[in-house]
Amino acid sequence: MPVIALANQKGGVAKTTTTISLGTVWASEGDRVLLVDCDPQAALTYSMGIDPEDLDVSLHDVLVGRASMTDVLWEAHGCHIAAATIDLAGSEAYLLTKTGREFALGRALRTVEDAYDVVLLDCPPSLGILTINALTAADEVIVPLQCEMLSLRGMNHLLETIEDVRSFTNPHLRLRGVVATMFDPRTNLGRQVLTNVTESFGLEVIGPPVRKSVRFAEAPAAGETIFQRAPKVPGAEAYREIARILRDWGPDAEAETETSPGALASEATTGERGETQAGQDDQAPQADVDLDLTREPEPAPVGPAPRT
């Protein structure tokens, strides 16, 4: 059961969108997929049609020992979701006082490891204890990276954190590469960022860049995935190709030569900052979107009913 963490301390780089897109592609192909929402903002939970405000139990209760992983599982779009709420923010303060705090999520995942073919961990936009837990539990990490210069500024810190995790808590963690998101093919900026990722950090860009589209913003508002909302937009096609590339996990993939993120971080340079005027979104007229934030969650719980 490969465990894949999607991590980047910068917010708004499409970590959640990438997690959902990869998971739903693999689920549509028959894989048993678990998505774990490690972010107190609960964007993944809400995007899958589950209102965090209606949940009595969440991943927070698992990490503090009040519930099992099966207690917080819901089903939507062919995947199982370990749901989060704002309570997860309190988990960091709780775990800081505990011995072995970095391993809390990994211990919880081991209780359900036989039930899934792949687990995706949607990390919060920080390098705190929740992200460290995800990296410690993961077999490999993928970095969703927005195709803008500001997204590169924190890459050194992320690579250093990955190296620290490999040194102290998870020596087998593999840095798989970067998924380029929000790419605008009409500007030179996006291509410049992709070049810098490869030349400055030595990281592989996995598959084609995911083109920017307003459909990605519309989908969670309607409780849909991009493949339901706009299955033929270039971004959806890119995620299908990325999922196909990443689906080739196994002994052969694990035997590939890895690049030390610590070495990359020490050699990387910040580069010159450039500005390019971005064009407007290249979208067709937009359909009306249901923005009702009070909708009831549609999925049914997978495990025991949440406690009252």
Secondary structure, 3 states (H helix, E strand, C coil): CCEEEECCCCCCCCHHHHHHHHHHHHHHCCCCEEEEECCCCCHHHHHCCCCHHHCCCCHHHHHCCCCCHHHHEEEECCEEEECCCHHHHHHHHHHCCCCCHHHHHHHHHHCCHHHCCEEEEECCCCCCHHHHHHHHHCCEEEEEEECCHHHHCCHHHHHHHHHHHHHHCCCCCEEEEEEEECECCCCHHHHHHHHHHHHHHCCCECCCCCECCCHHHHHHHCCCCHHHHCCCCHHHHHHHHHHHHHCCCCHHHHCCCCCCHHHHHHHCCCCCCCCCCCCCCCCCCCCCCCCCCCCCCCCCECCCCCCC
